[in-house]
Every structure is written in C-alpha cells, then in structure tokens.
Amino acid sequence: MNGDDPFIQVQQDVTALLQTTRQLFSSYLRIRSLTSSRTSPELTSAHSELEGALADLEIDLEDLRLAVSEGERDPYRFGLEVEAVAKRRKWLREVEGELSDIKEELGKEAAIMAGSAKGRQPTTVISSYDDDNGSRAGDDSYTQFEQLHQQELMRNQDDQLESVYRTVGNLRMQANDMSRELEEQAVILDETDAIAERVDGRLKKGMRNLTEFARANEDKYSSCCIAILIFVLILLLVLLLVL
C-alpha cells in the first residue's frame, strides 16, 4: 500500500476520537440515568464535553469522506483492491451511522428538556412522574447504546476473523503448492537415480568386456612368443648338428 494514502492517518484519528466519543456518550447516559435533574452540573458538563467531541469528530469525518472518495476515484494509485475500497466505504457508513444515533439521542433529550420547560407543573406529583420517566428513558438509552456498541464490536470481530480465515486459506494454498513441488522434485530425483544406475551398469559391463579382451590378447601373444622360441631352439640345434 502506498505511503501517500491519506486514508491511513485520517482513519487513525477518527478511530481514536470515536473511542473517546463513545466513552463520553456512555458516561453521559450513565449520569443522566442516575440524576433526577436535567440541569445538574454533572449532566451539563457531560453534555458539553460530548457535544465538543461530536463537533471534532464531524470535522475528521469530512476528511475521511474526502480520503475515501479519493481512493475510489483512483484506487490503483494507492495500491488498493476493489475489496479494500468497498471496506473503506462500509466503515465510513458505520461511523456515520453511529454518529447519527448519538446526535439523535441528544436531540431527543433536548426535546424532552424543552417540553418540560414549557409544560412544567407546580405539583410535586407531576414533577416526580416526569423525573421517573426521564430516568427510565435514560436507562433505555444507555441500554440501547450498549447494544449498538456491542454490535459494532461484533462486526469488527467478524471482519478480523474473515481476514484471518482468508490468510489461513492463502497459507494452505501455498503449503499445497510447496507439497506438489516437493513431490515433483522427488519424482525427478527418482528418475535421475534410475538413469545413473543404468549408466553405471553399462560402464561396468564395458569394463568387463575390455578386461576380457585384454586377457584374450595377452594369452595369444604369449603363445606366439613361445612358438617363436621353440622354432629358434630347433633351428640352433639343426645348425649345431650340421656344423
């Protein structure tokens, strides 16, 4: 992958800020579920911190959208496959969806607070009833957020497992290829050994033939020498007798 790919750094920034936003949102929902007043300092502070994190995340998301679009326009420039580009777009949609859910929850809370301000009754019973409803709504929102967070974690785990399975499959294919190559090399070695044995047998046979030929010639030369010596001796005896 090309080191000039802008998506890498932006993704890291968004991931870090998204994790911080999740923690702030979880803390906000927990405080809201425990407090009976929508104007408590703790809830107000948590709400302000969460809104600030959402604003920063929206800025980084805009950079992320540009990086994803640039990768889609020219994926080969960054060494990207079509599958990788699709995963980037999918991840962007998931982050946008989670951000939208958080904003929607804050919007509901703002509507509840506005309605309470307009229709606040002086009776203690109605005020207590509103507080109980708000507390239950906070509990439901916190539970819903936790469910969404768990679903996000499960999706990430599924993607990681899919990547691991794909890597294992590639390794298995490479192992099968290496096994076939080793089998082919073993067959070649067996054929080479067979050829070497045949050549060795022919060489030994040729050496035996040469040895037998040399021995046969050696016996013939010896017989000729003996016959010549006998002839010379007889000739000498005849000469001696004549003289």
C-alpha positions as CSV (number, residue, x, y, z in Angstrom):
1,M,0.0,0.0,0.0
2,N,1.3,3.4,-0.9
3,G,2.6,5.5,2.0
4,D,0.9,8.7,0.5
5,D,-2.6,7.2,1.1
6,P,-4.4,9.9,3.1
7,F,-6.9,7.4,4.4
8,I,-4.5,5.8,6.8
9,Q,-3.8,8.8,9.1
10,V,-7.4,10.0,8.9
11,Q,-8.7,6.6,9.9
12,Q,-6.4,6.5,12.9
13,D,-7.6,10.0,14.0
14,V,-11.2,9.1,13.6
15,T,-10.8,5.8,15.4
16,A,-9.2,7.5,18.4
17,L,-11.8,10.3,18.5
18,L,-14.6,7.8,18.0
19,Q,-13.4,5.8,21.0
20,T,-13.3,9.0,23.1
21,T,-16.8,9.9,21.9
22,R,-18.2,6.5,22.9
23,Q,-16.8,6.8,26.4
24,L,-18.2,10.3,26.8
25,F,-21.6,9.2,25.5
26,S,-21.6,6.2,27.8
27,S,-20.7,8.5,30.7
28,Y,-23.4,11.0,29.8
29,L,-26.1,8.3,29.6
30,R,-25.0,6.9,33.0
31,I,-25.1,10.3,34.6
32,R,-28.4,11.1,33.1
33,S,-29.9,7.8,34.3
34,L,-28.7,8.5,37.9
35,T,-29.7,12.1,38.2
36,S,-33.2,13.4,38.8
37,S,-32.5,16.9,37.5
38,R,-31.8,17.7,33.9
39,T,-29.9,20.8,34.9
40,S,-27.4,19.2,37.3
41,P,-23.8,20.4,36.9
42,E,-22.5,16.9,36.2
43,L,-25.0,16.3,33.4
44,T,-24.5,19.7,31.9
45,S,-20.7,19.2,31.9
46,A,-21.0,15.7,30.4
47,H,-23.4,17.1,27.7
48,S,-20.9,19.9,26.8
49,E,-17.9,17.5,26.5
50,L,-19.9,15.2,24.4
51,E,-21.0,18.0,22.0
52,G,-17.4,19.1,21.7
53,A,-16.3,15.6,20.8
54,L,-19.1,15.3,18.3
55,A,-18.0,18.5,16.6
56,D,-14.4,17.4,16.4
57,L,-15.5,14.0,15.1
58,E,-17.6,15.6,12.4
59,I,-14.6,17.6,11.1
60,D,-12.5,14.4,10.9
61,L,-15.3,12.6,9.2
62,E,-15.3,15.2,6.5
63,D,-11.6,14.5,5.9
64,L,-12.4,10.8,6.0
65,R,-15.1,11.2,3.3
66,L,-12.6,13.0,1.1
67,A,-10.0,10.3,1.6
68,V,-12.5,7.5,0.8
69,S,-13.7,9.4,-2.3
70,E,-10.1,9.9,-3.5
71,G,-9.4,6.2,-3.1
72,E,-12.5,5.3,-5.1
73,R,-11.5,7.6,-7.9
74,D,-8.0,6.2,-8.3
75,P,-7.6,3.0,-6.3
76,Y,-4.5,1.8,-8.2
77,R,-2.6,5.0,-7.3
78,F,-2.6,3.8,-3.7
79,G,-2.3,0.1,-4.5
80,L,-5.9,-0.7,-3.4
81,E,-8.0,-3.6,-4.5
82,V,-11.7,-3.2,-5.1
83,E,-12.5,-5.1,-1.9
84,A,-10.4,-2.8,0.2
85,V,-12.2,0.3,-1.3
86,A,-15.6,-1.2,-0.5
87,K,-14.5,-1.9,3.0
88,R,-13.5,1.7,3.5
89,R,-16.8,2.9,2.3
90,K,-18.6,0.4,4.6
91,W,-16.6,1.5,7.6
92,L,-17.4,5.2,6.8
93,R,-21.1,4.4,6.7
94,E,-20.9,2.6,10.0
95,V,-19.1,5.5,11.7
96,E,-21.6,8.0,10.2
97,G,-24.5,5.8,11.4
98,E,-23.1,5.7,15.0
99,L,-22.6,9.4,15.0
100,S,-26.1,9.9,13.8
101,D,-27.5,7.7,16.5
102,I,-25.7,9.7,19.2
103,K,-26.9,13.0,17.7
104,E,-30.4,11.6,17.6
105,E,-30.3,10.7,21.2
106,L,-29.1,14.1,22.2
107,G,-31.9,15.6,20.1
108,K,-34.5,13.6,21.9
109,E,-33.0,14.8,25.2
110,A,-33.2,18.4,24.0
111,A,-36.8,18.0,23.0
112,I,-37.7,16.5,26.4
113,M,-36.0,19.4,28.2
114,A,-37.8,21.9,26.0
115,G,-41.1,20.2,26.6
116,S,-40.5,20.1,30.3
117,A,-39.7,23.8,30.4
118,K,-43.0,24.7,28.6
119,G,-45.3,22.3,30.4
120,R,-43.8,22.2,33.8
121,Q,-46.5,22.0,36.5
122,P,-46.2,23.2,40.1
123,T,-47.3,20.0,41.6
124,T,-44.8,17.7,43.1
125,V,-46.6,14.6,41.8
126,I,-46.2,15.6,38.2
127,S,-42.6,16.6,38.7
128,S,-41.8,13.3,40.3
129,Y,-43.6,11.5,37.4
130,D,-41.6,13.4,34.8
131,D,-38.3,12.6,36.7
132,D,-39.2,8.9,36.8
133,N,-40.0,8.9,33.1
134,G,-36.7,10.7,32.3
135,S,-34.8,8.3,34.4
136,R,-36.4,5.3,32.6
137,A,-35.7,7.0,29.3
138,G,-32.1,7.4,30.3
139,D,-31.8,3.7,31.3
140,D,-33.3,2.7,27.9
141,S,-31.0,5.0,26.0
142,Y,-28.0,3.7,27.9
143,T,-29.0,0.1,27.2
144,Q,-29.6,0.9,23.5
145,F,-26.2,2.5,23.2
146,E,-24.5,-0.5,24.9
147,Q,-26.3,-2.8,22.4
148,L,-25.2,-0.7,19.5
149,H,-21.7,-0.7,20.8
150,Q,-21.7,-4.5,21.2
151,Q,-23.0,-4.9,17.7
152,E,-20.1,-2.6,16.4
153,L,-17.6,-4.7,18.3
154,M,-19.1,-7.9,16.8
155,R,-18.9,-6.5,13.3
156,N,-15.2,-5.6,13.8
157,Q,-14.5,-9.1,15.2
158,D,-16.3,-10.6,12.2
159,D,-14.1,-8.6,9.8
160,Q,-11.0,-9.6,11.7
161,L,-12.0,-13.3,11.7
162,E,-12.7,-13.0,7.9
163,S,-9.2,-11.6,7.4
164,V,-7.7,-14.4,9.5
165,Y,-9.6,-17.1,7.6
166,R,-8.5,-15.5,4.3
167,T,-4.9,-15.5,5.4
168,V,-5.1,-19.1,6.6
169,G,-6.6,-20.1,3.3
170,N,-3.7,-18.4,1.4
171,L,-1.2,-20.2,3.6
172,R,-2.9,-23.5,3.0
173,M,-2.8,-22.9,-0.8
174,Q,0.9,-22.1,-0.6
175,A,1.5,-25.2,1.5
176,N,-0.3,-27.3,-1.1
177,D,1.8,-25.7,-3.9
178,M,5.0,-26.4,-2.0
179,S,3.9,-30.0,-1.4
180,R,3.3,-30.5,-5.1
181,E,6.6,-29.0,-6.0
182,L,8.4,-31.4,-3.5
183,E,6.6,-34.4,-5.0
184,E,7.6,-33.3,-8.5
185,Q,11.2,-32.9,-7.3
186,A,11.1,-36.4,-5.7
187,V,9.9,-37.9,-8.9
188,I,12.8,-36.2,-10.8
189,L,15.3,-37.4,-8.3
190,D,14.0,-41.0,-8.6
191,E,14.3,-40.8,-12.4
192,T,17.8,-39.4,-12.1
193,D,18.8,-42.2,-9.8
194,A,17.4,-44.8,-12.2
195,I,19.3,-43.2,-15.1
196,A,22.5,-43.2,-13.0
197,E,22.1,-46.8,-12.2
198,R,21.7,-47.8,-15.8
199,V,24.7,-45.8,-16.8
200,D,26.8,-47.4,-14.0
201,G,25.7,-50.8,-15.1
202,R,26.7,-50.1,-18.7
203,L,30.1,-48.8,-17.6
204,K,30.8,-51.9,-15.5
205,K,29.8,-54.1,-18.4
206,G,32.1,-52.2,-20.7
207,M,35.0,-52.5,-18.3
208,R,34.4,-56.3,-18.1
209,N,34.5,-56.6,-21.9
210,L,37.7,-54.6,-22.0
211,T,39.3,-56.7,-19.3
212,E,38.3,-60.0,-21.1
213,F,39.6,-58.6,-24.4
214,A,42.9,-57.7,-22.8
215,R,43.3,-61.1,-21.3
216,A,42.5,-62.8,-24.5
217,N,45.1,-60.8,-26.4
218,E,47.6,-61.4,-23.7
219,D,47.2,-65.2,-24.0
220,K,47.6,-65.1,-27.8
221,Y,50.8,-63.0,-27.6
222,S,52.3,-65.4,-25.1
223,S,51.6,-68.4,-27.3
224,C,53.2,-66.7,-30.3
225,C,56.4,-65.9,-28.3
226,I,56.7,-69.5,-27.1
227,A,56.3,-70.8,-30.6
228,I,59.0,-68.5,-31.9
229,L,61.4,-69.5,-29.1
230,I,60.8,-73.2,-29.9
231,F,61.4,-72.6,-33.5
232,V,64.7,-70.7,-32.8
233,L,65.9,-73.5,-30.5
234,I,65.2,-76.1,-33.1
235,L,67.0,-74.0,-35.7
236,L,70.0,-73.7,-33.5
237,L,70.1,-77.5,-32.8
238,V,70.0,-78.2,-36.6
239,L,72.8,-75.8,-37.2
240,L,74.9,-77.4,-34.5
241,L,74.3,-80.8,-35.9
242,V,75.2,-79.7,-39.4
243,L,78.3,-78.0,-38.3
